[in-house]
């Protein structure tokens, strides 16, 4: 990600946080979570390297469970990959 794209996303995140506080929300929960290579990439699956493999379903389910349990008001994700 370019520096400009990062700054734009960080600015949007801060704007949303500021808006939440401005409307009288007494407390907001901000969660920053690293999905650790959610993108398709070369992965070792069953002892073999496979190119363009997605994140294993068990890891996806674990990430969803953790984030759901935290009930964030604002969520920032890292290492999610491209569109």
C-alpha positions in Angstrom: 0.0 0.0 0.0 1.3 3.4 -0.9 1.9 6.0 1.8 -0.9 8.2 0.3 -3.4 5.3 0.4 -2.4 4.5 4.0 -2.8 8.1 5.1 -6.2 8.4 3.4 -7.4 5.2 5.2 -6.0 6.4 8.5 -7.7 9.8 8.0 -11.0 8.1 7.3 -10.6 5.9 10.4 -9.9 9.0 12.6 -12.8 10.9 11.1 -15.2 8.0 11.9 -13.8 7.8 15.5 -14.3 11.6 15.8 -17.8 11.4 14.5 -18.7 8.7 17.0 -17.4 10.8 19.9 -19.1 14.0 18.6 -22.6 12.4 18.7 -22.3 11.8 22.4 -21.2 8.2 22.4 -19.7 7.9 25.9 -17.3 5.1 24.9 -16.3 3.5 21.7 -14.4 0.3 21.3 -11.7 0.4 18.6 -10.2 -2.9 17.5 -7.2 -3.2 15.3 -6.7 -6.8 14.1 -4.0 -8.4 11.9 -5.6 -11.1 9.8 -2.1 -12.5 9.0 -2.1 -13.0 5.2 -5.8 -13.3 4.5 -5.0 -13.0 0.8 -4.5 -15.8 -1.7 -0.9 -16.8 -1.7 1.5 -19.8 -1.8 0.8 -21.9 1.3 1.8 -25.3 2.6 -1.3 -27.5 2.7 -1.1 -31.1 3.8 2.7 -30.9 3.4 2.6 -29.6 -0.2 3.1 -26.1 -1.5 0.1 -24.7 -3.3 0.1 -21.5 -5.2 -2.8 -19.0 -5.0 -4.3 -20.8 -1.9 -6.8 -19.0 0.3 -6.5 -18.7 4.0 -7.6 -22.0 5.6 -11.3 -22.1 6.7 -10.3 -22.9 10.3 -8.3 -19.7 10.5 -11.1 -17.7 8.9 -13.6 -19.0 11.4 -11.2 -18.2 14.3 -10.8 -14.6 13.1 -14.5 -14.1 12.8 -15.1 -15.6 16.2 -12.5 -13.4 17.9 -13.7 -10.2 16.2 -17.3 -11.0 16.9 -16.6 -11.7 20.6 -14.9 -8.3 20.9 -18.0 -6.4 19.5 -16.0 -3.5 18.1 -17.6 -0.2 17.2 -14.7 0.6 14.8 -12.6 -2.2 13.2 -9.3 -1.7 11.4 -8.0 -4.8 9.6 -4.4 -5.4 8.5 -3.0 -7.9 6.0 -6.4 -8.5 4.3 -5.0 -8.5 0.8 -6.2 -6.8 -2.3 -9.7 -6.6 -3.6 
